[in-house]
């Protein structure tokens, strides 16, 4: 589980220390921490009422796993508890007078039992009416609630939510998250995250178990993708922080951090068991069974549902022992080209003319959308004692997938074709050490390495003289080694002026890029133009600190400082080039305040700064017809935000729960880096080509808007919704030349999100929660900014759309689950926001079976 900030560290420490300070308690009466154990207090607020509801609330507010039979708590009430208490003390007060005691079961698991005086009234444990032990608290549920306790915009995606709306690609997991879109989602087989209008060029970091495997891939007129590859079956949870972020992962990024946690042994092994496993198999329709490279004829007949070609499967095995835990997993999936929807607008209106959204027609095969991947994961944690642990991990991913440059998708209908496939292989190695003997020391030392070996096919127009065709396919190869390490510590001070949590540390990241020159061909008979991609290294060092002061039980203050320094070194320059190296740094502050006038209701304000150093592609020049700019400045974010958090159980009924996060953000970027034309600029130095474009700093850019995330759960019925609405935006070349359009030649033309995006999920749980079913409605508005005439033909467009997805999950047995999903239930023809010119999949049915043992 990826945790950030002092509050997160505190929860983890409570979990790690739970066994030691619960082990010395008397099971029924005293229930106090063992003498000499450093107990750690947390803010707890649980009203009087049914004991069952109170235990649920305690599970959300601490990191305890509560295991018991339901008849133990049935019909019992509690006087509640509030204040700054250790979890053990809070649990003791909740159980006071109820005839229920507790004992440690190891780790952070606590078992509830009936005391002797009440035991005789309980059914025999062997009776059919006795329920199996249930777990009320796990890492995913904590992650779900954390955004509603945080001063700032964060989100969390659970493994259950990923499974509920699996989608066609890994990027579909973000479709319920406000302000977040995976761009080019159906063109490239990767995750490429856009957060609040910032995308690509290292503005957003996607960290898998704290590592970076992101590679910047040129996509022609569509700009650059920051690509990350992961199989959804290997994801245990996803945390998202928007804007400048603390900790090691936030070094050198100003758009936000997406933290992907891969599965661990406790995701596979049930509580109380030593061994466990999970097998998943799935199939889908609305895809081709096969396709032909260099084909011009788009198919219209889908493969059979059970053709044993389009589907996925994975297996995971795990063990949890006293001194170590281990999980190994493998996943395999294949999908041919999918088919577009059958009904919907196929043109958009511009300058009093109708223009095609795509050259793919409704119901046709969408070329270059296939994907075939194989993944492997191994992760183990060694617990040397109660205070120390070491986690070692390895993730391998390889894929062959279809993609096409935007120039192929929008310029000439006659040359649209199934191109050659691209491929990628990634290997990630992690080592994570932790030492947590007391409140003053929570030391973490991490080291990692990732290797990305990819060959992307840049497919251009070519010439088509039926029946002859002259192809233009430029294979672009790159291998990137990224090395990283960080060290941090968290200390907790209890004083007469409130509790202080202080986190501090340092990190270093080195990205080593190796690419091969190639010839960009115009005609098959010509050798073409020699293109030299970026070759060199990029490194970022960071020192960071964060402090939290709980002034009172209703006021909390946070402040942070981080210094980021970067170095760029170009190893691919020619002898007459003077631009070889560049470096710089900046100190970035942050501050926030949280007021909680009522239990579960928070008001917060946040201000944060961050820096994004220029990339090698922007500074040193590259194969994108770009002139180097040695004077390029880093991009600086100055963001502020105000918001409201609501986290309330028992809001209307005794068993309901409500969650709300409402925020207004105003994100300002000075020295915003933009691609511009070289027209009107001084000529380049002697010996340097006079390329058409270069990168320069705009004076500023701004995005502001409102985000809402809300949910209400009645048990048998629940609803979840999200809203993103941009109230304003601006790009200023100088202080006096601001406009509501992007720069004419800037990549940002393809990074502008919809002005408004709304989603609503309504679900129900039936037959004693064996069946969960529901629908999701998505509405996307028009593109945020208008497109200039010169940029129109290079900009992926969409028209506002509404789609409906449906899902159902049925627990056949306790260990066997059947899932059924329908993507795009109405079979609408549409272009997904930020997805270029590829139509989204039409109606697609997916079925999967998950077995646990």
C-alpha positions in Angstrom: 0.0 0.0 0.0 1.4 3.3 -1.0 1.2 5.8 1.9 2.3 9.4 2.1 2.5 12.0 4.8 2.7 11.9 8.6 -0.8 10.7 9.0 -0.2 7.7 6.8 3.0 6.9 8.6 1.2 7.0 11.9 -1.4 4.4 10.7 1.4 2.1 9.4 3.2 2.3 12.7 0.0 1.4 14.6 -0.4 -1.7 12.4 3.2 -2.8 12.9 3.2 -2.2 16.7 -0.2 -3.7 17.2 0.9 -7.2 18.1 3.5 -6.1 20.6 1.2 -3.7 22.6 -1.8 -6.0 22.4 0.1 -9.0 23.5 0.6 -7.8 27.0 -3.1 -7.1 27.7 -5.5 -9.1 29.8 -8.1 -10.4 27.4 -11.2 -9.4 29.3 -10.8 -6.7 31.9 -7.7 -4.5 32.0 -7.2 -4.1 28.2 -4.3 -1.6 28.5 -1.0 -1.4 26.5 1.8 -3.5 27.9 4.0 -1.6 30.3 6.9 0.1 28.5 5.3 -0.1 25.0 5.2 3.2 23.1 1.5 3.6 22.5 0.5 5.9 19.7 -2.6 8.0 19.8 -4.9 8.9 16.9 -8.0 11.1 16.7 -11.1 9.0 17.1 -14.7 10.0 17.0 -17.4 7.3 17.2 -20.9 8.1 18.4 -23.1 6.0 20.7 -25.2 3.4 19.0 -25.1 -0.2 17.7 -21.8 -1.9 18.5 -21.5 -3.3 14.9 -21.6 0.3 13.5 -19.1 1.4 16.1 -16.6 -1.3 15.2 -16.9 -0.5 11.5 -16.1 3.1 12.3 -13.1 2.1 14.4 -11.8 0.0 11.5 -11.9 3.1 9.3 -10.3 5.4 11.7 -7.4 3.1 12.7 -5.5 0.3 11.0 -6.9 -2.6 13.1 -8.3 -5.7 11.5 -11.2 -6.9 13.6 -12.2 -10.5 13.3 -15.2 -12.0 15.0 -18.5 -13.9 14.6 -21.5 -11.7 14.0 -23.6 -13.2 16.8 -21.1 -11.8 19.3 -22.1 -8.2 18.5 -25.7 -8.7 17.4 -28.1 -6.5 19.4 -25.4 -4.9 21.5 -24.9 -1.1 21.9 -22.0 1.0 22.9 -21.6 4.4 24.6 -19.1 5.5 21.8 -15.7 7.0 22.2 -14.0 10.3 21.1 -10.7 12.0 21.6 -7.0 11.3 21.0 -6.5 7.7 22.0 -4.5 4.6 21.2 -6.5 2.1 19.1 -6.4 -0.4 22.0 -7.8 2.2 24.5 -10.6 3.2 22.0 -11.5 -0.5 21.4 -11.5 -1.1 25.2 -14.0 1.7 25.7 -16.2 0.6 22.9 -16.4 -2.9 24.3 -16.9 -1.7 27.9 -20.1 -3.3 29.3 -20.9 -5.3 26.2 -19.6 -8.7 27.3 -17.0 -8.8 24.5 -13.3 -8.9 24.9 -10.4 -8.8 22.4 -7.0 -10.4 21.9 -4.1 -10.0 19.5 -4.0 -12.5 16.6 -0.7 -11.3 15.2 0.2 -8.3 13.1 -2.6 -5.8 13.2 -5.3 -8.4 13.5 -7.5 -8.4 16.6 -10.0 -11.2 17.4 -13.2 -10.4 19.4 -14.5 -13.0 21.8 -17.4 -13.3 24.3 -16.4 -13.2 27.9 -17.1 -16.2 30.1 -20.3 -14.8 31.6 -21.9 -14.3 28.2 -20.5 -17.4 26.5 -23.3 -19.6 27.5 -25.8 -17.7 25.6 -24.0 -18.1 22.3 -24.7 -20.8 19.7 -22.3 -23.7 19.5 -19.4 -22.8 17.1 -20.3 -25.9 15.1 -23.9 -24.9 14.5 -24.9 -24.1 10.9 -26.0 -20.6 12.0 -22.5 -19.7 13.1 -20.9 -17.3 10.5 -17.3 -17.5 9.5 -15.0 -14.8 10.9 -15.2 -11.5 9.0 -12.5 -8.8 8.5 -13.7 -5.2 8.8 -10.5 -3.4 8.0 -7.9 -3.8 5.2 -5.5 -1.6 3.3 -7.9 -0.9 0.5 -10.7 0.4 2.7 -8.2 2.7 4.5 -7.0 4.0 1.1 -10.6 4.7 0.0 -11.2 6.9 3.1 -7.9 8.7 3.1 -8.9 11.3 0.5 -11.7 12.4 2.8 -9.2 13.1 5.6 -6.6 14.9 3.5 -6.0 18.7 3.0 -5.7 18.5 -0.8 -6.9 16.6 -3.8 -6.2 13.0 -3.6 -8.0 9.9 -4.8 -7.7 6.1 -4.3 -8.7 3.2 -6.6 -9.2 -0.2 -5.0 -8.6 -3.6 -6.7 -12.3 -4.2 -6.4 -13.1 -1.0 -8.4 -10.6 -2.0 -11.0 -12.2 -5.4 -11.4 -15.7 -3.8 -11.5 -15.0 -1.7 -14.6 -12.1 -3.6 -16.2 -12.3 -1.8 -19.5 -10.3 -2.4 -22.7 -7.0 -1.0 -21.5 -5.1 -0.5 -18.3 -5.8 3.3 -18.6 -9.5 2.7 -18.1 -8.9 2.2 -14.3 -8.9 6.1 -14.0 -12.4 6.6 -15.5 -14.0 7.2 -12.1 -11.4 9.7 -10.9 -12.1 13.4 -11.2 -9.5 15.5 -13.0 -7.6 12.4 -14.2 -7.6 10.9 -17.8 -5.4 8.4 -19.4 -4.7 10.1 -22.7 -4.3 8.2 -26.0 -5.9 5.3 -24.2 -6.6 3.2 -27.2 -3.4 4.0 -29.2 -0.2 2.6 -27.6 -1.1 0.0 -25.0 0.1 2.0 -22.0 -0.9 4.3 -19.2 -0.4 8.0 -20.1 -1.9 10.1 -17.3 -3.3 13.7 -17.7 -4.0 15.5 -14.4 -5.9 18.8 -14.6 -4.6 19.6 -18.1 -0.9 18.6 -17.5 0.4 15.7 -19.5 3.6 14.3 -20.9 7.1 15.8 -20.7 7.6 14.4 -17.1 4.9 16.5 -15.6 3.1 13.6 -14.0 4.9 10.7 -12.3 3.5 7.2 -12.4 5.4 5.2 -9.7 5.0 1.4 -9.5 6.0 0.4 -5.9 7.9 3.7 -5.7 9.8 3.2 -8.9 9.7 5.0 -12.2 9.5 3.2 -15.5 8.0 6.1 -17.5 9.5 6.6 -20.9 8.8 9.7 -23.1 7.7 8.6 -26.6 7.3 11.1 -29.4 3.8 10.9 -31.0 4.2 13.4 -33.8 1.5 16.1 -33.9 -0.1 14.5 -30.8 3.0 15.5 -28.7 4.7 13.0 -26.4 3.4 10.2 -24.3 4.8 9.4 -20.8 4.3 5.7 -21.0 3.9 3.2 -18.1 3.1 -0.5 -18.5 1.3 -2.7 -16.0 -1.2 -5.5 -16.1 -4.4 -4.7 -14.1 -4.4 -8.2 -12.4 -1.1 -7.3 -10.7 -2.5 -4.0 -9.2 -3.3 -4.0 -5.5 -4.4 -0.3 -5.3 -3.7 3.1 -6.8 -3.2 6.4 -4.9 -3.4 9.7 -6.8 -2.0 13.0 -5.6 -2.8 16.1 -7.8 -0.3 18.9 -8.0 3.1 19.2 -6.3 3.6 16.3 -3.9 5.9 15.5 -1.0 8.1 12.5 -0.5 10.5 10.9 -3.0 8.0 10.3 -5.8 7.2 14.0 -6.0 10.7 15.1 -7.0 10.8 17.1 -10.2 7.0 16.9 -11.1 4.4 19.6 -10.9 1.3 17.8 -12.2 0.9 15.0 -9.7 1.9 11.5 -8.6 0.1 8.3 -9.4 1.3 5.6 -7.0 0.5 2.0 -8.2 0.9 -0.7 -5.5 1.3 -4.2 -6.9 -0.3 -7.1 -5.1 1.3 -8.6 -2.0 0.9 -11.8 -0.1 -1.9 -10.4 2.1 -4.0 -9.6 -1.0 -3.9 -13.3 -1.8 -3.8 -15.2 1.5 -6.9 -14.9 3.7 -6.5 -13.7 7.3 -5.6 -16.5 9.7 -4.2 -18.8 6.9 -0.6 -19.5 6.0 -1.1 -20.2 2.3 -3.4 -19.1 -0.4 -3.9 -18.6 -4.1 -6.0 -16.9 -6.7 -6.8 -17.8 -10.3 -8.6 -15.5 -12.8 -9.8 -16.3 -16.3 -11.8 -14.1 -18.6 -13.1 -13.7 -22.1 -14.7 -10.9 -24.2 -16.3 -10.2 -27.5 -16.2 -7.2 -29.9 -12.7 -8.0 -31.2 -11.2 -9.6 -34.3 -9.9 -13.1 -34.0 -7.0 -12.2 -36.3 -5.8 -9.3 -38.5 -3.3 -8.8 -41.3 -0.4 -6.5 -41.2 -0.6 -3.8 -44.1 -4.3 -4.6 -44.6 -6.5 -1.7 -45.8 -9.8 -3.5 -45.5 -11.4 -3.0 -42.1 -13.3 -6.1 -40.8 -16.9 -5.8 -39.6 -17.5 -9.3 -38.1 -16.5 -9.9 -34.5 -14.9 -13.1 -33.3 -16.9 -15.5 -31.2 -17.1 -14.8 -27.5 -15.4 -18.1 -26.6 -12.9 -18.3 -29.4 -10.1 -18.9 -26.9 -8.0 -16.1 -28.5 -9.4 -12.9 -26.9 -9.2 -13.2 -23.2 -7.0 -13.0 -20.1 -5.8 -15.3 -17.3 -3.7 -14.9 -14.2 -2.5 -16.9 -11.2 -1.1 -15.7 -7.9 0.3 -17.8 -5.1 1.2 -16.5 -1.6 2.2 -17.4 1.9 2.3 -15.5 5.1 4.6 -16.8 7.8 5.8 -15.4 11.1 9.1 -14.1 9.7 8.3 -13.6 6.0 5.6 -13.4 3.4 5.9 -14.1 -0.3 3.8 -13.8 -3.5 4.4 -14.9 -7.0 2.0 -14.1 -9.9 1.8 -14.4 -13.6 -0.7 -12.8 -16.1 -1.4 -13.3 -19.8 -3.9 -11.4 -22.0 -4.6 -11.0 -25.6 -7.1 -8.8 -27.5 -7.3 -8.3 -31.2 -8.4 -5.0 -32.8 -11.7 -4.0 -31.4 -14.8 -2.7 -33.3 -16.2 0.8 -33.0 -19.8 1.5 -31.9 -22.6 1.5 -34.4 -24.6 4.7 -33.6 -23.4 8.2 -33.0 -22.2 11.4 -34.7 -19.3 10.9 -37.0 -18.4 14.5 -37.7 -17.8 17.7 -35.8 -18.6 21.3 -36.8 -15.7 23.8 -37.3 -15.7 27.0 -39.3 -19.2 26.3 -40.7 -18.0 22.9 -42.1 -18.4 19.3 -41.0 -15.2 17.4 -40.5 -14.7 13.7 -39.9 -14.0 12.6 -36.4 -12.2 9.5 -37.7 -11.8 7.6 -41.0 -13.1 4.6 -39.2 -16.8 4.2 -39.7 -19.4 3.0 -37.2 -19.2 -0.8 -36.7 -15.8 -1.1 -38.4 -12.6 -2.6 -37.1 -10.4 0.0 -35.5 -6.9 -0.6 -36.9 -3.8 -0.7 -34.6 -5.7 -1.3 -31.3 -4.6 -4.9 -30.6 -2.6 -5.8 -27.5 -0.8 -9.0 -26.3 1.0 -9.1 -23.0 2.7 -11.4 -20.5 3.6 -10.4 -16.9 5.4 -11.9 -14.0 5.7 -10.7 -10.4 7.6 -11.9 -7.3 7.6 -10.0 -4.0 8.7 -11.1 -0.6 9.0 -9.4 2.8 11.4 -10.6 5.5 10.5 -9.6 9.1 13.8 -9.7 11.1 12.0 -8.8 14.3 9.0 -6.7 15.3 10.9 -3.5 14.3 12.6 -4.4 11.0 11.5 -5.6 7.6 13.0 -5.9 4.1 10.8 -6.2 1.0 12.4 -7.4 -2.3 10.4 -7.3 -5.5 10.6 -8.0 -9.2 8.1 -7.2 -12.0 8.5 -8.3 -15.6 6.2 -7.0 -18.4 6.4 -7.6 -22.1 3.9 -6.7 -24.8 3.3 -6.4 -28.5 0.7 -3.9 -29.4 -0.7 -1.8 -32.2 -0.4 2.0 -32.5 -0.4 4.6 -35.2 1.0 8.2 -35.4 -1.7 10.8 -35.6 -0.6 11.8 -39.1 -1.9 8.4 -40.3 -5.2 8.8 -38.6 -6.4 12.2 -39.8 -4.8 13.1 -43.1 -5.6 10.7 -45.8 -8.4 8.1 -45.7 -6.8 6.1 -48.5 -3.7 5.2 -46.5 -5.3 4.2 -43.2 -4.1 0.7 -42.6 -3.0 -2.0 -40.1 0.6 -1.1 -39.4 3.4 -3.1 -38.1 3.2 -3.8 -34.3 5.3 -2.1 -31.6 6.8 -3.9 -28.7 8.1 -3.2 -25.2 9.8 -5.2 -22.4 10.1 -3.8 -18.9 11.9 -5.1 -15.8 11.7 -3.5 -12.4 13.7 -4.4 -9.3 12.8 -3.0 -5.8 14.4 -3.2 -2.4 12.5 -1.5 0.6 13.9 -1.6 4.1 12.0 -0.3 7.2 13.1 0.2 10.8 10.4 1.3 13.3 11.4 0.7 16.9 9.5 3.7 18.4 7.8 7.0 17.8 11.0 8.8 17.1 12.3 6.4 14.4 10.3 5.2 11.4 13.2 4.8 9.0 12.7 3.8 5.4 15.5 3.1 2.9 14.5 2.2 -0.7 16.6 1.4 -3.8 15.3 0.4 -7.2 16.0 0.0 -10.9 13.9 -0.2 -14.0 14.8 -1.1 -17.6 12.5 -0.3 -20.5 13.4 -1.7 -23.9 10.9 -0.5 -26.5 10.6 -0.3 -30.3 7.8 2.0 -31.4 6.7 2.0 -35.0 6.2 5.5 -36.3 3.7 5.0 -39.1 3.4 7.8 -41.6 1.4 8.4 -44.7 3.2 6.8 -47.6 1.9 6.8 -51.1 -1.1 4.8 -52.3 -1.5 4.1 -56.0 -4.0 1.2 -56.1 -3.1 -1.6 -56.1 0.4 -0.5 -55.2 1.5 1.2 -51.9 4.7 2.7 -50.8 4.9 2.4 -47.0 6.5 4.8 -44.6 7.3 3.0 -41.3 10.0 4.4 -39.1 11.0 2.0 -36.3 12.2 4.0 -33.3 14.2 2.1 -30.7 15.1 3.2 -27.2 16.4 1.6 -24.1 16.1 3.5 -20.8 17.7 2.5 -17.5 16.4 4.4 -14.5 18.0 4.1 -11.1 16.6 5.5 -7.9 17.0 5.6 -4.1 15.6 7.4 -1.1 15.9 7.6 2.6 13.4 9.1 5.0 12.3 9.1 8.6 9.2 10.1 10.6 9.2 11.2 14.2 6.2 11.9 16.5 6.4 14.3 19.4 3.7 14.5 22.1 3.9 17.9 23.8 1.7 20.1 25.9 1.0 22.1 22.7 -0.3 19.2 20.7 1.2 16.4 18.7 3.9 17.0 16.1 4.6 14.7 13.2 7.8 15.4 11.3 8.9 13.6 8.1 12.2 14.3 6.3 14.4 12.7 3.8 16.3 12.8 0.5 16.1 11.0 -2.9 18.0 10.7 -6.1 16.9 9.5 -9.6 19.1 8.9 -12.7 17.5 8.3 -16.1 19.9 7.0 -18.7 18.5 7.1 -22.3 20.0 5.2 -25.2 18.4 5.5 -28.6 19.4 4.6 -32.2 19.6 7.0 -35.1 17.3 6.0 -38.0 16.2 7.3 -41.4 12.8 8.8 -41.8 11.7 7.7 -45.2 9.6 9.7 -47.6 9.6 7.1 -50.4 10.8 3.5 -50.5 13.4 4.3 -53.1 14.9 7.1 -51.0 17.3 6.6 -48.1 15.4 9.3 -46.2 16.4 11.9 -43.6 18.8 10.9 -40.8 17.0 11.4 -37.4 18.9 11.4 -34.1 16.7 10.8 -31.0 17.7 11.9 -27.5 20.7 10.1 -26.1 22.0 11.0 -22.6 21.0 11.2 -19.0 18.7 13.1 -16.7 19.0 13.1 -12.9 17.1 14.8 -10.1 18.2 15.0 -6.4 15.8 16.1 -3.8 15.7 16.9 -0.1 12.3 17.2 1.5 10.6 17.7 4.8 7.0 17.8 6.0 5.6 18.8 9.4 2.1 18.3 10.9 0.9 20.0 14.1 -2.3 18.9 15.7 -2.9 22.2 17.5 -6.3 21.1 19.0 -8.8 18.3 18.3 -10.3 20.6 15.6 -7.3 22.4 14.1 -4.4 20.9 12.2 -1.5 22.7 10.4 0.9 21.3 7.8 4.0 22.9 6.3 6.7 21.5 4.0 9.9 22.4 2.1 11.6 20.5 -0.7 14.6 21.4 -2.7 14.9 19.8 -6.2 18.1 20.0 -8.3 18.4 18.6 -11.8 21.2 17.7 -14.3 20.8 17.1 -18.1 23.7 15.6 -20.1 23.4 15.1 -23.9 25.7 12.3 -25.1 24.3 12.3 -28.7 25.4 15.7 -29.8 27.6 16.4 -32.8 31.1 17.8 -32.3 30.0 21.3 -33.4 27.2 21.5 -30.9 27.8 23.6 -27.8 24.8 22.4 -25.9 26.0 19.5 -23.8 24.9 19.9 -20.3 22.5 21.9 -18.1 21.5 22.0 -14.5 19.5 24.0 -12.0 17.4 23.8 -8.8 14.7 25.4 -6.7 13.3 25.5 -3.2 9.5 24.7 -3.1 7.3 25.4 0.0 3.9 24.1 0.9 1.4 24.9 3.6 -2.1 23.8 4.6 -4.7 24.2 7.4 -7.5 21.9 8.3 -10.5 22.9 10.6 -12.9 20.2 11.8 -15.8 22.0 13.6 -17.8 18.8 13.7 -16.7 15.1 13.8 -16.2 14.0 10.2 -16.6 17.5 8.7 -13.4 19.3 7.6 -12.6 22.6 5.9 -9.1 23.0 4.4 -6.9 25.4 2.5 -3.7 24.5 0.7 -0.9 26.3 -1.1 1.9 24.4 -2.8 4.8 25.1 -5.2 6.6 22.6 -7.4 9.2 22.6 -10.2 9.4 20.6 -13.4 12.8 20.7 -15.0 13.0 20.7 -18.8 13.5 17.4 -20.4 16.3 16.4 -22.8 13.8 16.5 -25.7 12.9 20.1 -24.9 16.4 21.4 -24.1 18.9 19.4 -26.3 16.8 18.9 -29.4 15.6 15.6 -30.8 14.2 13.7 -33.7 11.0 15.8 -33.7 12.3 18.5 -36.0 13.2 20.6 -32.9 16.0 23.1 -32.5 17.8 23.0 -29.1 17.2 25.7 -26.6 20.0 25.9 -24.0 18.2 28.8 -22.2 15.1 26.9 -21.4 13.9 27.5 -17.8 12.2 25.0 -15.5 8.4 25.1 -15.3 7.2 26.3 -11.8 3.8 25.5 -10.3 2.1 27.8 -7.8 -1.2 26.1 -6.8 -3.8 26.9 -4.2 -6.9 25.0 -3.3 -9.8 25.2 -0.8 -12.2 22.4 0.0 -14.5 20.5 2.2 -14.3 16.8 3.4 -17.2 14.9 4.8 -16.8 11.4 6.2 -19.8 10.3 8.2 -21.2 6.9 9.3 -24.7 6.8 10.6 -25.7 10.1 8.8 -29.4 9.2 8.3 -29.8 5.6 9.4 -27.8 3.6 11.9 -25.9 1.7 9.2 -25.4 4.1 6.3 -22.2 6.0 5.3 -21.6 9.2 3.4 -18.4 10.6 1.8 -17.9 13.9 0.1 -14.9 15.8 -1.2 -15.5 19.2 -2.8 -12.6 21.3 -3.9 -11.8 24.5 -5.9 -8.3 24.6 -7.4 -6.4 27.4 -9.0 -3.2 26.1 -10.6 -0.7 28.6 -12.0 2.4 27.8 -14.0 5.1 30.3 -14.7 7.7 29.7 -17.5 5.3 27.1 -18.9 7.3 25.1 -21.5 5.7 25.2 -24.9 6.6 24.1 -28.4 6.6 27.0 -30.8 7.5 27.8 -34.4 10.9 29.1 -35.2 9.4 31.6 -37.6 10.7 35.1 -36.7 13.4 33.7 -34.4 17.1 34.4 -35.0 18.8 31.7 -37.2 20.6 28.9 -35.4 24.4 28.9 -34.8 26.6 27.9 -37.8 26.4 24.2 -38.5 23.1 23.7 -36.8 20.0 22.8 -38.9 17.2 25.4 -39.1 14.4 23.2 -37.7 10.8 24.2 -37.9 10.1 24.1 -34.1 11.7 24.8 -30.8 10.7 24.9 -27.1 10.4 28.1 -25.2 8.9 29.4 -21.9 5.6 31.0 -21.9 5.2 33.7 -19.3 2.4 31.7 -17.6 -0.5 29.3 -17.9 -3.4 28.7 -15.6 -6.1 26.0 -15.0 -8.8 26.5 -12.4 -11.9 24.5 -11.6 -14.1 22.5 -9.3 -13.9 18.8 -8.4 -16.4 16.7 -6.5 -16.3 13.1 -5.3 -19.2 11.8 -3.4 -20.7 8.5 -2.3 -23.6 7.3 -0.2 -24.0 3.7 1.0 -27.1 2.2 2.5 -25.9 -1.4 2.3 -28.4 -2.8 -0.1 -28.2 0.3 -2.3 -25.3 2.7 -2.9 -24.3 5.5 -5.3 -20.9 7.0 -6.2 -20.4 10.1 -8.3 -17.7 12.5 -9.6 -17.6 15.8 -11.3 -14.8 17.9 -12.9 -15.6 21.4 -14.1 -13.0 23.8 -15.4 -14.0 27.4 -14.6 -11.1 29.1 -16.4 -7.8 28.6 -18.2 -5.2 30.8 -19.9 -2.0 30.7 -21.8 0.2 33.9 -21.9 3.2 34.2 -24.2 4.0 37.4 -22.4 2.2 39.2 -19.6 0.3 41.3 -22.1 -0.5 38.6 -24.7 -2.8 36.1 -23.0 -5.5 34.1 -24.8 -8.0 31.3 -24.2 -6.3 29.2 -26.9 -3.2 27.1 -26.8 -0.1 28.1 -28.6 -0.5 27.3 -32.3 2.2 24.6 -32.5 2.2 23.5 -28.9 1.6 19.9 -27.8 -0.9 21.2 -25.3 -3.5 21.4 -28.1 -3.9 17.7 -27.6 -3.8 17.8 -23.8 -6.8 20.0 -23.1 -9.5 18.0 -21.2 -13.3 18.3 -21.5 -14.7 21.5 -19.9 -17.0 19.2 -17.8 -16.9 15.5 -17.0 -19.5 13.8 -14.9 -19.9 10.2 -13.8 -22.5 8.4 -11.7 -22.5 4.8 -10.5 -25.6 3.3 -8.9 -25.4 -0.2 -7.5 -27.3 -2.7 -5.3 -26.3 -5.7 -3.1 -28.8 -8.5 -3.0 -29.2 -12.1 -1.6 -27.1 -11.5 1.5 -24.5 -9.6 -0.5 -23.9 -12.5 -2.8 -24.9 -10.4 -5.8 -23.6 -6.9 -6.5 -24.9 -5.2 -9.7 -25.1 -1.7 -11.1 -24.6 0.8 -13.9 -22.3 3.7 -14.6 -23.3 6.8 -16.6 -20.5 9.0 -18.1 -21.0 12.4 -19.6 -18.2 14.3 -21.3 -18.5 17.8 -22.4 -16.8 19.6 -25.3 -13.1 20.3 -25.4 -12.0 23.0 -22.9 -10.3 25.3 -25.4 -11.2 26.2 -29.0 -8.7 25.1 -31.7 -7.1 27.6 -34.0 -7.4 27.1 -37.7 -3.8 26.2 -38.2 -3.9 23.6 -35.4 -7.3 22.1 -36.3 -5.9 19.3 -38.6 -3.4 18.3 -36.0 -5.7 18.2 -33.0 -7.7 15.2 -31.9 -11.4 16.2 -31.6 -14.5 14.7 -30.0 -18.1 15.8 -29.6 -19.9 15.6 -26.2 -21.0 12.1 -25.4 -22.9 10.0 -22.9 -22.0 6.3 -22.3 -23.5 3.6 -20.1 -21.6 0.7 -18.6 -23.0 -2.1 -16.5 -21.6 -4.7 -14.1 -22.6 -7.7 -12.0 -20.6 -9.7 -9.5 -22.0 -13.0 -8.0 -20.3 -15.0 -5.3 -21.1 -18.5 -6.3 -19.3 -19.8 -3.2 -17.2 -18.1 -0.6 -14.1 -18.7 -2.8 -15.6 -18.5 -6.3 -16.8 -15.3 -7.9 -18.3 -14.6 -11.4 -18.0 -11.2 -12.9 -19.9 -9.9 -15.9 -19.4 -6.4 -17.4 -20.9 -4.5 -20.4 -18.8 -1.6 -21.7 -20.6 1.0 -23.8 -24.0 -0.8 -23.3 -25.8 1.4 -25.9 -23.1 0.7 -28.6 -22.4 4.3 -29.1 -19.9 5.5 -31.8 -17.7 8.2 -30.1 -14.2 9.4 -29.7 -13.0 9.3 -26.0 -11.8 12.5 -24.6 -8.0 13.0 -25.3 -7.9 9.8 -27.4 -7.0 11.3 -30.7 -8.8 10.0 -33.8 -9.4 6.4 -32.7 -13.1 5.6 -32.0 -13.7 4.0 -28.6 -14.8 0.3 -28.4 -18.5 -0.4 -29.2 -20.6 -2.6 -27.0 -18.2 -5.1 -25.3 -19.2 -8.0 -23.0 -16.6 -9.4 -20.6 -17.0 -12.4 -18.3 -14.5 -13.5 -15.8 -14.2 -16.2 -13.1 -12.1 -15.7 -9.9 -11.2 -18.7 -7.7 -9.5 -18.4 -4.3 -8.0 -21.2 -2.4 
